[in-house]
Amino acid sequence: MDSWNPGQAASSRLAGSRVARAAILAVLFSLLPLQKTAAHDPGLSSLAVRPWRNSLEVTLTLAVRDAAQLAELDEDHDGIVTQAEFAQTRSQLETAVARQLFIAADGKIAKDSSIHSRLDGNNNVEVCLNFHAIGFSSLEIQSKMLAFLPVGHRQYLQIQNSLWETIFEQLLSAAADRATVQMPHTNASTAMFEAARSFANFLSLGVKHILTGYDHLLFLFGLLLVAGGFFSSLGIITSFTIAHSITLAVATLQFVQIPSRIVEPLIAASIVFVGIENLLRGNIPKARRMVPFGFGLIHGFGFASALREAGIGSGTGGIVLPLFSFNLGVELGQIMVAALMLPIIWKLRENPMFIARWAPVCSAAVVLLGSFWFVQRVWMT
């Protein structure tokens, strides 16, 4: 499944702020004590704090030599940290950063919900954390790791608001490792703008997910291939929609959780089942409407994975709007596909040769492709 991060939609807006930050860092670099440096000054790091739905996204960027002060990254002590070494020791660094970075929202310590790190091609380390923090008016950040970094190290702290605009900047040091900022009040117009942007983002994600969800589309194609007419097709699409909407909701709200290693093979098996039933039964009996409903429940858990990857469902709020708009996007994408597919299928079914020969050939192709995906998802992942 495609995974999509809606924060990327703000990348163009952040381009200007990144340039500004780079300029600020260059000025700060010039103020640091003179020392022998490489292309990246080991005496300077950055800490960016950004709101991300029901959490705060915190990104720490520092030179690999500074990161090595927080965890033993250079296992062979040759002065170079390779990607292989970093892969083996990154958990130590992530644990150290999580223990030494404190975020408090309205005086309450925020707990980190996820953390991951990477070593880039410029010999820098990036550690990304997410902290649960909802509806706060003040924010306090303390970076205790500065006490473990070289003397004179400075950390450039940047805090952004919900519109991804910089509202606070400060240089932290071992002697002054704490900062407090009052978050600006979000007025009604700003809240409406954010809600509209969130709606549009998740609507687009839903459309994209179904249009690139080839297993879901093949399942739908197999069902509609032998559908008799408009009302038969409408019944199939409606049953599938109701079913996957139910499980999409219960999975996103975390009432029921089924691992992807189980859901994905079952989705492939549903495709195989539909193709075989087409070959054995030919035209669809009315009772077959239970097939799209039953398997639609399984496909809904697959749709939910896209929302989980986007961070929805990990917090305690902000779920209803993304869930509704994403599901609406899935339905719009599904209607678009059906609107293109059904007139062609209906036209072809007017030819007895298609019903007698080509429809079974298409159903056999559905079985083969579904079987390939089933084998791939069970034994090759």
Contacts in CASP RR format, 6 or more apart in sequence:
PFRMAT RR
TARGET T0000
AUTHOR 0000-0000-0000
METHOD contacts of the structure
MODEL  1
MDSWNPGQAASSRLAGSRVARAAILAVLFSLLPLQKTAAHDPGLSSLAVR
PWRNSLEVTLTLAVRDAAQLAELDEDHDGIVTQAEFAQTRSQLETAVARQ
LFIAADGKIAKDSSIHSRLDGNNNVEVCLNFHAIGFSSLEIQSKMLAFLP
VGHRQYLQIQNSLWETIFEQLLSAAADRATVQMPHTNASTAMFEAARSFA
NFLSLGVKHILTGYDHLLFLFGLLLVAGGFFSSLGIITSFTIAHSITLAV
ATLQFVQIPSRIVEPLIAASIVFVGIENLLRGNIPKARRMVPFGFGLIHG
FGFASALREAGIGSGTGGIVLPLFSFNLGVELGQIMVAALMLPIIWKLRE
NPMFIARWAPVCSAAVVLLGSFWFVQRVWMT
1 209 0 8 1.000
1 213 0 8 1.000
1 302 0 8 1.000
1 305 0 8 1.000
1 306 0 8 1.000
1 309 0 8 1.000
2 208 0 8 1.000
2 209 0 8 1.000
2 212 0 8 1.000
2 213 0 8 1.000
2 306 0 8 1.000
3 306 0 8 1.000
3 309 0 8 1.000
3 310 0 8 1.000
4 205 0 8 1.000
4 208 0 8 1.000
4 209 0 8 1.000
4 306 0 8 1.000
4 309 0 8 1.000
4 310 0 8 1.000
5 309 0 8 1.000
5 310 0 8 1.000
6 198 0 8 1.000
6 201 0 8 1.000
6 202 0 8 1.000
6 205 0 8 1.000
6 310 0 8 1.000
7 52 0 8 1.000
7 201 0 8 1.000
9 197 0 8 1.000
9 201 0 8 1.000
10 164 0 8 1.000
13 164 0 8 1.000
14 164 0 8 1.000
17 160 0 8 1.000
17 164 0 8 1.000
17 165 0 8 1.000
17 166 0 8 1.000
20 166 0 8 1.000
21 46 0 8 1.000
21 156 0 8 1.000
21 158 0 8 1.000
21 166 0 8 1.000
24 156 0 8 1.000
24 169 0 8 1.000
25 44 0 8 1.000
25 46 0 8 1.000
25 156 0 8 1.000
28 44 0 8 1.000
28 154 0 8 1.000
28 156 0 8 1.000
28 171 0 8 1.000
29 41 0 8 1.000
29 44 0 8 1.000
32 41 0 8 1.000
32 43 0 8 1.000
32 44 0 8 1.000
32 152 0 8 1.000
32 154 0 8 1.000
33 152 0 8 1.000
38 63 0 8 1.000
38 123 0 8 1.000
39 122 0 8 1.000
40 63 0 8 1.000
40 122 0 8 1.000
40 123 0 8 1.000
40 124 0 8 1.000
41 63 0 8 1.000
42 63 0 8 1.000
42 65 0 8 1.000
42 66 0 8 1.000
42 150 0 8 1.000
42 153 0 8 1.000
43 63 0 8 1.000
43 66 0 8 1.000
43 149 0 8 1.000
43 150 0 8 1.000
43 152 0 8 1.000
43 153 0 8 1.000
43 154 0 8 1.000
44 153 0 8 1.000
44 154 0 8 1.000
44 155 0 8 1.000
44 156 0 8 1.000
45 60 0 8 1.000
45 61 0 8 1.000
45 62 0 8 1.000
45 63 0 8 1.000
45 66 0 8 1.000
45 149 0 8 1.000
45 153 0 8 1.000
45 154 0 8 1.000
45 155 0 8 1.000
45 156 0 8 1.000
46 59 0 8 1.000
46 60 0 8 1.000
46 61 0 8 1.000
46 62 0 8 1.000
46 155 0 8 1.000
46 156 0 8 1.000
46 157 0 8 1.000
46 158 0 8 1.000
47 58 0 8 1.000
47 59 0 8 1.000
47 60 0 8 1.000
47 61 0 8 1.000
47 141 0 8 1.000
47 143 0 8 1.000
47 155 0 8 1.000
47 156 0 8 1.000
47 157 0 8 1.000
47 158 0 8 1.000
47 172 0 8 1.000
48 58 0 8 1.000
48 59 0 8 1.000
48 61 0 8 1.000
48 158 0 8 1.000
48 160 0 8 1.000
49 56 0 8 1.000
49 57 0 8 1.000
49 58 0 8 1.000
49 103 0 8 1.000
49 139 0 8 1.000
49 141 0 8 1.000
49 157 0 8 1.000
49 158 0 8 1.000
49 159 0 8 1.000
49 160 0 8 1.000
50 56 0 8 1.000
50 57 0 8 1.000
50 58 0 8 1.000
50 59 0 8 1.000
50 160 0 8 1.000
50 164 0 8 1.000
51 57 0 8 1.000
51 160 0 8 1.000
51 161 0 8 1.000
51 162 0 8 1.000
52 130 0 8 1.000
53 198 0 8 1.000
53 311 0 8 1.000
53 312 0 8 1.000
53 318 0 8 1.000
53 322 0 8 1.000
54 132 0 8 1.000
54 133 0 8 1.000
54 134 0 8 1.000
54 313 0 8 1.000
54 314 0 8 1.000
54 315 0 8 1.000
54 316 0 8 1.000
54 317 0 8 1.000
54 318 0 8 1.000
55 113 0 8 1.000
55 130 0 8 1.000
55 131 0 8 1.000
55 132 0 8 1.000
55 133 0 8 1.000
55 134 0 8 1.000
55 314 0 8 1.000
55 315 0 8 1.000
56 103 0 8 1.000
56 105 0 8 1.000
56 110 0 8 1.000
56 130 0 8 1.000
56 131 0 8 1.000
56 133 0 8 1.000
56 139 0 8 1.000
57 128 0 8 1.000
57 129 0 8 1.000
57 130 0 8 1.000
58 101 0 8 1.000
58 103 0 8 1.000
58 128 0 8 1.000
58 129 0 8 1.000
58 130 0 8 1.000
58 131 0 8 1.000
59 126 0 8 1.000
59 127 0 8 1.000
59 128 0 8 1.000
59 129 0 8 1.000
60 97 0 8 1.000
60 101 0 8 1.000
60 126 0 8 1.000
60 127 0 8 1.000
60 128 0 8 1.000
60 129 0 8 1.000
61 124 0 8 1.000
61 125 0 8 1.000
61 126 0 8 1.000
61 127 0 8 1.000
62 124 0 8 1.000
62 125 0 8 1.000
62 149 0 8 1.000
63 123 0 8 1.000
63 124 0 8 1.000
63 125 0 8 1.000
64 73 0 8 1.000
64 81 0 8 1.000
64 119 0 8 1.000
64 123 0 8 1.000
64 124 0 8 1.000
64 125 0 8 1.000
66 149 0 8 1.000
66 150 0 8 1.000
66 153 0 8 1.000
67 73 0 8 1.000
67 93 0 8 1.000
67 125 0 8 1.000
68 74 0 8 1.000
68 81 0 8 1.000
69 148 0 8 1.000
69 149 0 8 1.000
69 150 0 8 1.000
70 93 0 8 1.000
70 96 0 8 1.000
70 97 0 8 1.000
70 100 0 8 1.000
70 145 0 8 1.000
70 148 0 8 1.000
70 149 0 8 1.000
71 89 0 8 1.000
71 92 0 8 1.000
71 93 0 8 1.000
71 95 0 8 1.000
71 96 0 8 1.000
72 89 0 8 1.000
72 92 0 8 1.000
73 81 0 8 1.000
73 85 0 8 1.000
73 86 0 8 1.000
73 89 0 8 1.000
73 92 0 8 1.000
73 93 0 8 1.000
74 80 0 8 1.000
74 81 0 8 1.000
74 85 0 8 1.000
75 85 0 8 1.000
75 88 0 8 1.000
75 89 0 8 1.000
76 85 0 8 1.000
81 119 0 8 1.000
83 119 0 8 1.000
86 119 0 8 1.000
86 125 0 8 1.000
90 117 0 8 1.000
90 119 0 8 1.000
93 117 0 8 1.000
93 125 0 8 1.000
93 127 0 8 1.000
94 115 0 8 1.000
94 116 0 8 1.000
94 117 0 8 1.000
94 127 0 8 1.000
96 145 0 8 1.000
97 115 0 8 1.000
97 117 0 8 1.000
97 127 0 8 1.000
97 129 0 8 1.000
97 145 0 8 1.000
98 112 0 8 1.000
98 115 0 8 1.000
98 129 0 8 1.000
100 143 0 8 1.000
100 144 0 8 1.000
100 145 0 8 1.000
100 148 0 8 1.000
101 129 0 8 1.000
101 141 0 8 1.000
101 142 0 8 1.000
101 143 0 8 1.000
101 144 0 8 1.000
101 145 0 8 1.000
102 109 0 8 1.000
102 140 0 8 1.000
102 141 0 8 1.000
102 142 0 8 1.000
102 144 0 8 1.000
103 109 0 8 1.000
103 110 0 8 1.000
103 131 0 8 1.000
103 133 0 8 1.000
103 139 0 8 1.000
103 140 0 8 1.000
103 141 0 8 1.000
104 110 0 8 1.000
104 139 0 8 1.000
104 140 0 8 1.000
104 141 0 8 1.000
105 133 0 8 1.000
105 134 0 8 1.000
105 135 0 8 1.000
105 136 0 8 1.000
105 138 0 8 1.000
105 139 0 8 1.000
106 136 0 8 1.000
106 137 0 8 1.000
106 138 0 8 1.000
107 138 0 8 1.000
107 140 0 8 1.000
110 131 0 8 1.000
110 132 0 8 1.000
110 133 0 8 1.000
111 131 0 8 1.000
111 132 0 8 1.000
112 129 0 8 1.000
112 130 0 8 1.000
112 131 0 8 1.000
113 130 0 8 1.000
113 131 0 8 1.000
113 132 0 8 1.000
113 314 0 8 1.000
113 315 0 8 1.000
114 129 0 8 1.000
114 130 0 8 1.000
114 314 0 8 1.000
115 127 0 8 1.000
115 128 0 8 1.000
115 129 0 8 1.000
115 130 0 8 1.000
116 127 0 8 1.000
116 128 0 8 1.000
117 125 0 8 1.000
117 126 0 8 1.000
117 127 0 8 1.000
117 128 0 8 1.000
118 125 0 8 1.000
118 126 0 8 1.000
119 125 0 8 1.000
120 126 0 8 1.000
130 314 0 8 1.000
132 315 0 8 1.000
132 316 0 8 1.000
133 139 0 8 1.000
134 315 0 8 1.000
134 316 0 8 1.000
134 317 0 8 1.000
136 183 0 8 1.000
137 182 0 8 1.000
137 183 0 8 1.000
137 185 0 8 1.000
138 180 0 8 1.000
138 181 0 8 1.000
138 182 0 8 1.000
138 183 0 8 1.000
139 159 0 8 1.000
139 180 0 8 1.000
139 181 0 8 1.000
139 183 0 8 1.000
140 178 0 8 1.000
140 179 0 8 1.000
140 180 0 8 1.000
140 181 0 8 1.000
141 157 0 8 1.000
141 159 0 8 1.000
141 178 0 8 1.000
141 179 0 8 1.000
141 180 0 8 1.000
142 177 0 8 1.000
142 178 0 8 1.000
142 179 0 8 1.000
143 155 0 8 1.000
143 157 0 8 1.000
143 172 0 8 1.000
143 177 0 8 1.000
143 178 0 8 1.000
144 177 0 8 1.000
146 153 0 8 1.000
146 155 0 8 1.000
146 172 0 8 1.000
146 173 0 8 1.000
146 174 0 8 1.000
146 177 0 8 1.000
147 174 0 8 1.000
147 177 0 8 1.000
149 174 0 8 1.000
151 174 0 8 1.000
152 173 0 8 1.000
152 174 0 8 1.000
153 173 0 8 1.000
153 174 0 8 1.000
154 171 0 8 1.000
154 172 0 8 1.000
154 173 0 8 1.000
155 171 0 8 1.000
155 172 0 8 1.000
155 173 0 8 1.000
155 177 0 8 1.000
156 169 0 8 1.000
156 171 0 8 1.000
156 172 0 8 1.000
157 168 0 8 1.000
157 169 0 8 1.000
157 170 0 8 1.000
157 171 0 8 1.000
157 172 0 8 1.000
157 179 0 8 1.000
158 166 0 8 1.000
158 168 0 8 1.000
158 169 0 8 1.000
159 166 0 8 1.000
159 167 0 8 1.000
159 168 0 8 1.000
159 169 0 8 1.000
159 181 0 8 1.000
160 166 0 8 1.000
160 167 0 8 1.000
161 167 0 8 1.000
161 183 0 8 1.000
161 184 0 8 1.000
162 186 0 8 1.000
162 190 0 8 1.000
162 194 0 8 1.000
163 190 0 8 1.000
163 193 0 8 1.000
163 194 0 8 1.000
167 181 0 8 1.000
167 183 0 8 1.000
167 184 0 8 1.000
168 179 0 8 1.000
168 181 0 8 1.000
170 179 0 8 1.000
172 178 0 8 1.000
172 179 0 8 1.000
186 194 0 8 1.000
195 321 0 8 1.000
198 321 0 8 1.000
198 322 0 8 1.000
198 325 0 8 1.000
199 321 0 8 1.000
199 325 0 8 1.000
200 325 0 8 1.000
201 325 0 8 1.000
202 310 0 8 1.000
202 321 0 8 1.000
202 322 0 8 1.000
202 325 0 8 1.000
202 326 0 8 1.000
202 329 0 8 1.000
203 325 0 8 1.000
203 326 0 8 1.000
203 328 0 8 1.000
203 329 0 8 1.000
203 332 0 8 1.000
204 329 0 8 1.000
205 306 0 8 1.000
205 310 0 8 1.000
205 326 0 8 1.000
205 329 0 8 1.000
206 306 0 8 1.000
206 325 0 8 1.000
206 326 0 8 1.000
206 327 0 8 1.000
206 328 0 8 1.000
206 329 0 8 1.000
206 330 0 8 1.000
206 332 0 8 1.000
206 333 0 8 1.000
207 329 0 8 1.000
207 330 0 8 1.000
207 332 0 8 1.000
207 333 0 8 1.000
207 336 0 8 1.000
209 303 0 8 1.000
209 306 0 8 1.000
209 326 0 8 1.000
209 330 0 8 1.000
210 216 0 8 1.000
210 217 0 8 1.000
210 329 0 8 1.000
210 330 0 8 1.000
210 333 0 8 1.000
210 334 0 8 1.000
210 337 0 8 1.000
211 217 0 8 1.000
211 333 0 8 1.000
211 336 0 8 1.000
211 337 0 8 1.000
215 267 0 8 1.000
215 268 0 8 1.000
215 271 0 8 1.000
215 370 0 8 1.000
215 373 0 8 1.000
216 267 0 8 1.000
216 299 0 8 1.000
216 303 0 8 1.000
217 337 0 8 1.000
218 271 0 8 1.000
218 366 0 8 1.000
218 369 0 8 1.000
218 370 0 8 1.000
219 267 0 8 1.000
219 270 0 8 1.000
219 271 0 8 1.000
219 274 0 8 1.000
219 295 0 8 1.000
219 299 0 8 1.000
220 237 0 8 1.000
220 240 0 8 1.000
220 334 0 8 1.000
220 337 0 8 1.000
220 338 0 8 1.000
221 341 0 8 1.000
221 366 0 8 1.000
222 271 0 8 1.000
222 274 0 8 1.000
222 275 0 8 1.000
222 278 0 8 1.000
222 362 0 8 1.000
222 363 0 8 1.000
222 366 0 8 1.000
223 236 0 8 1.000
223 240 0 8 1.000
223 274 0 8 1.000
223 284 0 8 1.000
223 291 0 8 1.000
223 292 0 8 1.000
224 233 0 8 1.000
224 236 0 8 1.000
224 237 0 8 1.000
224 338 0 8 1.000
224 341 0 8 1.000
224 342 0 8 1.000
224 345 0 8 1.000
225 278 0 8 1.000
225 345 0 8 1.000
225 359 0 8 1.000
225 362 0 8 1.000
225 363 0 8 1.000
225 366 0 8 1.000
226 278 0 8 1.000
226 281 0 8 1.000
226 282 0 8 1.000
226 283 0 8 1.000
226 284 0 8 1.000
226 359 0 8 1.000
226 363 0 8 1.000
227 233 0 8 1.000
227 236 0 8 1.000
227 284 0 8 1.000
227 342 0 8 1.000
227 345 0 8 1.000
228 283 0 8 1.000
228 284 0 8 1.000
228 349 0 8 1.000
229 346 0 8 1.000
230 342 0 8 1.000
232 284 0 8 1.000
233 338 0 8 1.000
233 342 0 8 1.000
235 289 0 8 1.000
236 284 0 8 1.000
236 288 0 8 1.000
236 289 0 8 1.000
236 292 0 8 1.000
237 292 0 8 1.000
237 334 0 8 1.000
237 335 0 8 1.000
237 338 0 8 1.000
239 289 0 8 1.000
239 290 0 8 1.000
239 292 0 8 1.000
239 293 0 8 1.000
239 296 0 8 1.000
240 292 0 8 1.000
240 293 0 8 1.000
240 295 0 8 1.000
240 296 0 8 1.000
240 299 0 8 1.000
240 334 0 8 1.000
241 331 0 8 1.000
241 334 0 8 1.000
242 293 0 8 1.000
243 292 0 8 1.000
243 293 0 8 1.000
243 294 0 8 1.000
243 295 0 8 1.000
243 296 0 8 1.000
243 297 0 8 1.000
243 299 0 8 1.000
243 300 0 8 1.000
244 296 0 8 1.000
244 297 0 8 1.000
244 299 0 8 1.000
244 300 0 8 1.000
244 303 0 8 1.000
244 330 0 8 1.000
245 300 0 8 1.000
245 327 0 8 1.000
246 297 0 8 1.000
246 300 0 8 1.000
247 256 0 8 1.000
247 296 0 8 1.000
247 297 0 8 1.000
247 298 0 8 1.000
247 299 0 8 1.000
247 300 0 8 1.000
247 301 0 8 1.000
247 304 0 8 1.000
248 300 0 8 1.000
248 301 0 8 1.000
248 303 0 8 1.000
248 304 0 8 1.000
248 307 0 8 1.000
248 323 0 8 1.000
248 326 0 8 1.000
248 327 0 8 1.000
248 330 0 8 1.000
249 323 0 8 1.000
249 327 0 8 1.000
250 256 0 8 1.000
251 257 0 8 1.000
251 258 0 8 1.000
251 300 0 8 1.000
251 301 0 8 1.000
251 302 0 8 1.000
251 304 0 8 1.000
251 308 0 8 1.000
252 304 0 8 1.000
252 307 0 8 1.000
252 308 0 8 1.000
252 312 0 8 1.000
252 313 0 8 1.000
252 319 0 8 1.000
252 323 0 8 1.000
253 313 0 8 1.000
253 319 0 8 1.000
253 323 0 8 1.000
254 313 0 8 1.000
258 301 0 8 1.000
260 302 0 8 1.000
260 305 0 8 1.000
261 377 0 8 1.000
261 381 0 8 1.000
263 298 0 8 1.000
263 301 0 8 1.000
263 302 0 8 1.000
263 305 0 8 1.000
264 302 0 8 1.000
264 377 0 8 1.000
264 381 0 8 1.000
265 374 0 8 1.000
265 377 0 8 1.000
265 378 0 8 1.000
266 298 0 8 1.000
267 295 0 8 1.000
267 298 0 8 1.000
267 299 0 8 1.000
267 302 0 8 1.000
267 373 0 8 1.000
268 370 0 8 1.000
268 371 0 8 1.000
268 373 0 8 1.000
268 374 0 8 1.000
268 376 0 8 1.000
268 377 0 8 1.000
269 374 0 8 1.000
270 295 0 8 1.000
270 296 0 8 1.000
270 298 0 8 1.000
270 299 0 8 1.000
271 366 0 8 1.000
271 367 0 8 1.000
271 369 0 8 1.000
271 370 0 8 1.000
271 373 0 8 1.000
272 366 0 8 1.000
272 367 0 8 1.000
272 370 0 8 1.000
272 371 0 8 1.000
272 374 0 8 1.000
273 291 0 8 1.000
273 295 0 8 1.000
274 291 0 8 1.000
274 295 0 8 1.000
274 366 0 8 1.000
275 363 0 8 1.000
275 364 0 8 1.000
275 366 0 8 1.000
275 367 0 8 1.000
276 363 0 8 1.000
276 367 0 8 1.000
277 288 0 8 1.000
277 291 0 8 1.000
278 359 0 8 1.000
278 360 0 8 1.000
278 363 0 8 1.000
278 366 0 8 1.000
279 360 0 8 1.000
279 363 0 8 1.000
279 364 0 8 1.000
279 367 0 8 1.000
281 288 0 8 1.000
282 359 0 8 1.000
303 326 0 8 1.000
303 327 0 8 1.000
303 330 0 8 1.000
306 326 0 8 1.000
307 313 0 8 1.000
307 322 0 8 1.000
307 323 0 8 1.000
307 326 0 8 1.000
308 314 0 8 1.000
310 322 0 8 1.000
312 318 0 8 1.000
312 319 0 8 1.000
312 322 0 8 1.000
312 323 0 8 1.000
312 326 0 8 1.000
313 319 0 8 1.000
348 354 0 8 1.000
348 358 0 8 1.000
349 355 0 8 1.000
349 359 0 8 1.000
END
